[in-house]
Amino acid sequence: MEIDEELTLKKIQIFLAFMRCGNLSKAAVEMQISNVSVHKALHSLENALRCPLFKNEGRNLIPLKSAYVFEENSKKIVQDIVTTVNKTREAAGFAAKIFHLGSLYSLTVTTLPSIISGVKLRRGELDIQLLLSSNIDLIKKLKETELDAIIVALNETTSGQEFEHLPMFEDEIFLAVHKDSKYVGYDEIDLSQLKDETFLTLAKGFATRSDSDIVFEKANIDPKVFLQVSDIFTLISMVNSGVGFALLPGRISSIYESSVKLIRLKREYQIKQEIGLVFLKSKERDPNLLALIAECRMFTRNV
């Protein structure tokens, strides 16, 4: 059977409001339309269904048996549509019960715990799943909508026109040395003097690795790299073991602070790393994302 084009969801909602309220005026108030609009919608439904729903008794519309049958089944239709819309929005990542957040290992020290706990206070029912990886990998997963948002280093990898950015704070890159290193007493160091030393680095794709490469180039160093690792905690642990030196962001200073020292680089080798929230413009109205944005702004004000 072909459905008449006059049979619309809006008219069904007006009909259900009338059945709940029992008269035109109350239904009009509920739907925020005029009495005439309610009457027209009900009459149009009868034309679309090709059967009467009401009888007239004076100025009142009295529901027929057909109206009660239509009411019962229309409630199911409206509920099914609401469910369909919610499931569709969840599939697209809008107001889903699970929020997929990506970030850098180094941000788990202080930044992420504060932000995630704040989001949980705002949206207690939300299950936040955290993925830690490199800048490049997280950007790729964000583009493919495997992640809802990422908190990463803002650089050339995050410059796509499809992204929105919320800068949060800047961090400085330091030289990390073991407490027994001959350089431990330095407050500032000329990196060019370390061209014969052994270094440890993160793998390519990590923001700190990219920044380290820039610093090495500034210092005209082709570093002797003993080992590349895939997370910053392993890197710090290796420095702590006295295996070699590394260039690391200041935010990790609390890790092994009794055995690893961060030394500021001379001005000509200094580099800043900007950390921020990145998300797709197409999701900027998602309630879960709005809660995360609010917490990131709160964090930024308190840095």
N, C-alpha and C positions, 0 to 999 in steps of 0.2 A: 504494500500500500504506500502510495506517495504521500509524504507529509506536506500539508498545506503551508506555504511560506508565512501565513499569518500566525502560525503556531510558534511563538517565540518564548524563550526562557523568561524574558521580562514580564510578559503577559501571564505566564504561569505563576511567577512570584506575586504579581498583583492579585491573581485569583486566590492564592493561598492566604494572602494577607486578609482578603475579604472574608474568607471562610473562618479564619481565626477571630476576626474582629466582629463579624456579624452585621456590619453596616458600612455604607460607602464612606462616611465621614471619618470613622476611625481608621479604615484601611488607607484612606488618602493621607492622613497624618503619618501613619507608619511608613508609607512608601514615599512620603514627601512630594506628593503630586496632588492635583485637584480632584474633587469629586467626579467631575466630568470625565477626567482621564481614566479613573477607575471604571466608571460605567462603560466607556468606549472599549476598554481592554477586555472586560467581561463579555460584551456583545461580540467583539472580534473573535474571541475564543470560541463562542458558539458557532460562528460562521466557519471557522477553521475546522472544528470537530464535526460540523454538519449535523448537530443535534442540540436540543435545548439543555441548559444547565440550571435554569431558574424559571420560576413563574412569578408574575407580578401580583402582589396583593396591596392595592393602593399604591403608595410610593415605595413600598418595600420589595426587595428581591428575595424570594424564598427558594433555597436550594432544593433541587429535585434529587432523586436517587442517583441520577447520572453525575451530579456535582460531587456527591460523596465518594463515588467510585473514582472519579477523576482526581479528587483531592488526595485520596489514599495513595494512588499510583504516582501522582505528581510529586509528592513528598519524597518518594524513592528516587525519582528522576533527578530532583534538585540535589539530594544527598549524594547520588552517584556522580553528578557533575562536580560538586565540591570536592569529593574524594579524588576524582580524576585530575582536577586542577592542582590539588595539593601534591599528588604523586608526580605529576609532570614537573612542577616547580622543584620538588625534591630531587628528581632525576637531573635537573639542570643546575642543582646546587643552591637553590633559593630556599632559605628557611628550612633546610634539611636538619635532621636530628644529629647528623654527623658533620663536623666541620674539619676539612683536611687542610692543615697548616704546614707549610714547609719553612725550614730555617737552617741556619748555619750552626755547626757544633759549638762554636765559640760563644754563641748567644744563649746557651743553656746555663751559663754560669750565674748571671743575674737578670738579664733582660727578659727572657721567655717566662721564667717562673712568675714574675710580677705581672706580665701581661695576661698570661693564661688564667691565673687566679682571678684577675679582674673580670675577664670575660665570663668565667664560671659564675661569678656573683651576679652578673647581669642576666645571664641565660643559663640558669642552673640545670636545665634539662639537656643542654647541648653536650654531646660527646666530641671532644677535640682529639683528633688523631694527628700526631706530630711526625713529620718526616724530616730527618737531618741529612743534608747532602751538600754538594757544591753549588755555587751560584748558577753555573751553566745547566746542571741537571735539574735544579729547581725551576728555572725559567722555562725549560722544555716541558716539564710536567704542568706548569701553570698554563702554558699555551694550549696544551692538550686537555685542559680542564680536569686533570687528575688531582690538582690542588686548587683550593678556593682562594688562597692568598699565601704570600711568602714574605718573610722578613729577612732581607739579605743586604749585601753591599750594593749600593746604587752606582752602577758604572755603565759601560757600553753594552753590557749584556741585558740591561733592563730598560733600554731606551726605545723599545717598540711603541708605535702609536696606539696599539691596542691596550696599553697599560696606563694605569693611574699610579702615582707615587705619593707617598707621605714620608718625607725625610724625618728622621727621629733624632739622631745624634751623630757626631763625628768622633772617630777614634784615630789614634796615632800608631804608626808602626815602630816597634822597638827592636833592638838586638837582644835576644834571650841567651844568657850564658849561665853555666853552672857556677855554684857558689865558690868553687875552688879554682875557677878560671883566673888567669893572670889579668883579665880585664875587669874583674868584679868591682874594683875600686873606682872605676871610671863613672863620672856622672853624665858624660857625653862622649861619643866616640866617632872617630873618622873611619867610616866603613872601608875606605880604600886601603887602609892599613891591614885589612884582614884577608887580602887576596890569596894568601897561602893557607888559610884555615879551612877546616872541614865544615860543611854546612849540611843541614837537614832541611827538607822542604815538603810542602804539601804537593799533591799531584796536580797536574794541569786541570783547570776548570774551577778551582777554588779561588775566591777573591783575594785571599791573603797571598796565594802563590803568584797571581798576576801582579799584585803590588810589590812583592819581593823582587820579581823580575825587573820591574821599573827601577827599584832602588839599586839593584846590582848594576844595571845599565848606567845609572847616574854616577855610580862609584867606579865605573869602568872595570868591573870585576866579572870574570867568567868563573863562577864559584865551583869549587870542587864539592860536588854533591855526593855525599856518602849514601843517603837513603831518601826516597820519596815515600810519603805515607798518605793515607786517605782520610785521616781525621786529626784535628788539632790536638786532641788529648794524647794520642800516641806520640805526636811530635814533641809535646812538652815533656812527656815521660822520657823520651830519648835524650833530650837536653838535660833533664834531671839526672840521667845516668852518665853524663859526661861524654857522650858519643860525639857531639858536635854542637855548632851554634845554629840558631834559627832566627828568622825575622818574624815577629808575632805582634798582634794588636794588643794594646794596653788593657783591654777588657778581661784578659785572662790572667791578670797579675796576681789574683788571689790563689791560683793553682800552684802548688809547690812553692809558695812564696818564701819559705824558709831555705830552699835549696836552689831556686832559679831566680836570677835577677834580670830585670828588664832595664836596658841602658838606652837612653835617648840618643838618636842619631844627630850628627852635626846638621845645622840648618840646611845646607845644600842637598842633603840626602833625605830630609824629612818628607813624609807623605801622609796625607790624611785619607782615612777610609770612611765614607759616609754610609750609615746604616739606615734603612727605611723599609716601610711596608710597600709591597707591590701587589696589585690585583688587576683583574680585567675590568675595563670600563663597562662591559656588558653586565657585570654583576654588582655595580656600585649601589644598587638599592636593596640588596639582600639584607634582611634584618640581622643575620648572624655576622655578616661582614661589617655592618654598621656598628655593632657592639665591639668588634675587634678594632675598628678605626678609632672609636671613642677611647678605648684603653691605650692604644698607641699614642694618642694625643696627650692623655694623662701622664703617661710615662715620660714623654718628651718634656712636658712642663716641669717634671720633678728631677730631670737629669742634672 
